[in-house]
Every structure is written in structure tokens, then in C-alpha cells.
């Protein structure tokens, strides 16, 4: 596997260390949050994050080739849809561990298909805020829902709040890099920065992380970054995360880990 994280393909088995390195390079925010998950589910969540990265990369041809339009990206996404639905041989190194996590019940096929559908929607952008909102809840929101499902969360209301957490993170990240994203050709919020901030804060309020049950707080760590990004706006467009952001996640992660461990001990 290439260490730059640009390609998830290699000959032979997928190595955990290589996967962790690729995820950290491609998705450093979520990789940091995943470090606080229990060791029993962390490898599956890293496969999930790598899968999400593959779906996001499928959008690149549509942004770079005006003649081809979205077709190249849609073909790549359809390949993954066929794999998830069992209609294609899983000949990508990520496919076997992803399908195994589905078979073991750690991940939910319906949630993964929603994440995939959100990437398809990005290739067919709609100017309505309602369409954008659904895309965020299914995509970035679906990813956090999947993390909650991996942790054993089954309450529909709690899972919906984790979707809102993921959507808030996605909106915050979009706001943080707004000037640069406007030049990227990516499907953005169909409004101005103030409207995007309002949508992000609405997602954050719907999540209400402070009142989440202990079983779900570890899945809601991206809300820490969402809150900071939504307050800050686009002043750090194109810049890497600062130490303050990372420390805030680490502090919340340690607290959530202790609460999670205490709740597990009490249940046993």
C-alpha cells in the first residue's frame, strides 16, 4: 500500500498498520476521534473510514473532467454498491474486511448504502437546502451513525442524534474551508456562509452531545470540532488543525472513554 494514502489498492492482504496510516493521512479528524474507541471495534471503524475515503475519491474524476461529467464517479460508486449488495466479486482489498464487519453485525448494510447514496447525490447536485441537508445527514451523518452502530447503539433516537453530529461536523468543515471549496467544483451548501453556519448549528443542537447516553458519546467526538469550526468560520481555510483543536478532542475523548468504561463495568 502506498504510504501517501492516495490509493487503497495493493497485492496481498490488507495490513492493519498500513490501513491505520492511510486513514490518518486521508481523514485525520475522524482518525483522531477513532483512537478513543474500544480496541474491539477500532479496526472495523478504520475499515469504515477507509471505505468512506474511497467513496469520496470517486468524486474526483467528476470535478476534474468536465467532458466526462459525473459518469466516471457514478461508475466507481456503482461498483461499491454492487459489492455491498452481493452482486460483484469483492476484489478490492477493503471489500473483504468490510463485508466481514457486515456479516458479524458490527456495521449495518443499510447505513453504508445511505453513505454511498450521499456521494451519488453529490454528483447530481440540487440547489435546494432540503436536498443538501439530506445529503449531509446520509453522508457525514451516516458515518457517525455507523460508528454508533459499531459501538452497539441500537436506539433509533440516539442514532438520529449521531447523524446530526456527523452532519454538524461536515457543515463545520465545509465552513472552515469555504473559500477554497468554492474553487474546487464540489457540491457546497446552496447559500452563503451565514446560512451554512445556521444549518451547522441546527445540526449541533439536534445532536445535543451533553445529554447523549454513555454508550454513544464516543461516537459523537466530531461534534467537538464542529462546534469550534462553526464558531471560527473560514479564518483557517486550507490550514491544518491547530493544537487547540486536537487537545479539545483528546480531552473530550478521555472523558468519554472513562464514562464508557464505567458504564460497561456497571452493566457487567
N, C-alpha and C positions, 0 to 999 in steps of 0.2 A: 504493500500500500504506500502511496506517495505521502510523505510526511507533511506536505503543504495543505492537505485536506481538500485538494481540488478534484479528486477522483476517488470514489469509494470502491473501485474495482481492483482486484488483484487475483493472481492464481493462488489456489490453495485456500486453507481455512481462514476465517476472519479471526484475527488476533485481538484479544481484549485490550491490550496496551495500545495497539495501533488505532483501534476504534476510539478509545478514550482521547487519544491525542488529536485525531481528526475532528471529533466533536468539539473539543475545546477550542480548536482553531476556527472552525466554521460557525460555532454558536457559543461564544464564551459566556454570555449572560446565563443562559439556561444550563450550561455545563457547570457553572459555579453553583447554581441552585441545586443541581442534581447531586453535588458532593455531599449534601446533608441527608440524602435518602438512605434508608437502611440498606446494608450490603446485600440483602436478599433480593431486592428489586432494582438496585442501581444498574446492573448490566443490561437488564431489559429496557430500562428507561434510556440508557445510552444508545441502544439499538433504535428505539423510538425517535430520539433526537436525530440520529443519523438518517433515518427514513425521512424525517421532515426536511432535512437538508437536501436530500436527493430530490424531493418534490419541488423545493424552492429552486434548485438548479435547473429544473425542467423549464422554468420560465425564461431563462437567459436567452435561448435562441429567438424567442418572440420579441425580446427587447432589442436584439442586435441585428436582426434580419428583417427589414421592412417588407421585402418581397415575399418571404416565406410566411409572414404574419404569425399567427398563433399555432399553426398546424404542427410544427416540429415539437413544440411543448406539449400539445394535446396528445400526440402520439406517445411521447415518453410517459405521460401521466396515465394513458390508457394501458400501457404495459404494466404499470404497477396495479392498476385496478384489476386487470386480468389475473395477476399473481394473487392478490388478496381474495379474489372470488374463486380461485382454484382453476382458472381456465387456461393457465400458462405455466410452463415449467419454470420453477424459481431459480433461474440460472444467473442470479446476481448474488454476490456474497452476503448481502444484507437479508435477502429473502428467507433463507432457512431459519436464522435465529428469530426473525420477525414472525414467521409462521409458527414456530415453536412456542413463542410467547402467547400467540393466539390460542393454540391448542391447549396450553396449560392454564388458560383463563386469566393470565396476568394482564393482557391487553384485550380490548374489545374490537371486533372487526367493524362494527357499525361506526364506532368513533374514528377509526382510521380512515374509513371511506368518507366521512364528513370532512376530515382534514384534507383529503385528496380533492374532494369536490370544491373546497375553498380555493385551492390552487387553480382548478379549472375555471372557476368564476373570475379569477384574476386575469385569465387570458381572454375573458369576454366581459370587459368592464362595463358596468352600468352606472349612469350618473346619479342614481337615487341613493340617498343616505341609507334608506332601509336595506338596499342590496349590499352596500358596503358594511353595514352593521352585521348582517347575517354572515358575510364572508369572514369578518373578524371573529365572531363567536364560533364559527365552524372551524376556522383555521388555527390561529393562535389560541383561541378559546378551547378548541377541541384537543389541542396538545396538552394543556393543563388538565383538562378532564381526564385524558388518558393517563397522566401521571397519578391523579387521584384514584383511578380505577386500579392501577398497578399497586397502590398502597392499600387496596381493599375497600375503598369508599364505594358504597352502593346507594346511598340516599340520593334520590333524584334532585332534591332541592340543593343539597350540598354540591353535587356535581355541576348543577347550573351555576352556582356561585363561583366554582373554579373556572368554568367557561368565561365568566365575566372577568375574572382575574387575568386569564390569558389574553383576553381582548383588550383589557386596560394596558397590559404590558405592550401589546402590539401597537396600540394607539400612541402610547408614550414614546416608543422607539421611533415611530413614524414622525411624531412631532419633533423629537430630538434631532433627527436628520432631515427635516423638511426641505431646506434649501437644496441639498444635494439630491434628494429623492425626486424632486421636481424635474431634474435634468436626466433622470435615469430611464424614463419611459414606463416606470412601474405604476400600477393602478393605485392611486392615492385617494385619500378622503375627498369626496366631491364638494369641497367648500374651502374655507380659509382656515388659518391656524387657530383662530379663536373657536371656530366651530369644532375643530378636531380636539382641542383641549376640553371642550364641554362634553363631547362624546366619551373621551377617555375618562374624565372624572365621573361620568354617569356609570360607566362600567365598574370603576373602582368602588363606587358607592354600593353597587349591586353585589359586589363580592363581599364587602364588609368583613375583612380578614380578622378583625379583633374578636368577632363572635363565632368564627368557624370552630367546629369541634376539633379536638386534638389530632384526630386521625387525618384531617385534611390540611392542617396548617403547613406541613412540609411541602405540600403541592402548591401552595399559594405564595411561595417566596418571591416569584417575579413581581408581585404587587409592590414590593419594596422599591424596586427600580421604577415601576410605573409611576408611583407617587412622586418620586424625585424628578423623573423626566417631565411629568406633566406640570410641575411647578416651575421647572427651569426653562422649558421651551427649547428653542433651536440654538441656544448660545454655544452649544458644544457640537454642532454639526460636523461630522466627519472625524471627530476626535475619539480616541479610545476612552474607555471607562476610567474615571479617576479613582484614587484610593478611597475616597469617601464613600462612593457607591459600593465598592467591594466590601468595605468594612461594615456598611449598613446591612448588606445581605448576610455576611458572616455572623454578625451579632444576632439577627433575627433567626438565622439557621440554627445556631447553637441553642437558643431559647426553645425553638420549635422541636428540636431533637430531644431535649430534656423532657418536654411535655409529652411527646410521643412515647418515649421510653417509659415514663411514669404510668401513662395510660395502659401500655402493654403489660406492665407489671401488675397493675391493679386488676386487669382482666384475667390474668393467669392466677 
